[in-house]
Amino acid sequence: MLNTTPTQNIENDEFRHAFLSFCTLVSILNGKKMNFPTVFLKILENTNLRQIYMAHINEDSECKVNFTL
């Protein structure tokens, strides 16, 4: 088991919250309940959504965004 620092735990929780919030936004924009794979596809298909997602998780590299998805 990996030992993480309290600050790492906070960062992980903040990222998880940001990710789930963005998934909720994508679902609302599409007007229906969506599972995570469908949300991922919508982010990959739509450049505007991808840019918003990158800004939301504070990531500059599109390559890193694809790996987090």
N, C-alpha and C positions, 0 to 999 in steps of 0.2 A: 504494500500500500504506500502510495506517495504521501509524503508529508508536505502540506502546503502552508504557506504563511497566511496570517489573517488578511493581509492586503490582497493576496492572490484569491482568497475566498470571496472577498468583496468584488474584485474584478470579474470573477466567474459569475457571481450572482447578477451583477449589472449587465453583463453580456447576455445572459440567459433572459433577463427581463426585456432587454432591448430587442432580442430576437423574437420573443413571443409577442411583444407589442407590434413588431413589424408584420408578423404573420397575421395578426388580427386586422391590421390595416389592409393588407392584401385581400383578405377575405371580405372585408366591408366594401372595398373598391369593386370586387367582382360580384357582390350581391349574393354570396352563398357561402356555406360552411365548406372549408377546404382542409384536407389533410396536409401534412408537411411536404410529402413529395410533390403534390400539386402546387403548393406555394413555391417550392424550389424551381419548378418548371416555369412558373409565371415570372419569377425574378430573372431567370436566365433568358427568357423570351423577350422581355420588355426592358429596353435600355434605360428608360426613365425610372422604372422601379429599381433597377440595379444601382443607378446613381443615388437614389434616395436611400437605399439599403446601405450603400457604402458610407454615406454621410451619417446615417443613423448609428452605425457601429464604429464610427471614426476610423475608417480604413481608407487608405489612398490607393492601394494596388488592387486592380480588378482580379489579378491572378490569385491573391490571397483570399478574396471574397469567394471565388469559386471553390477553394479548398475548404472554407468554413461551411459552405453549403453542403 
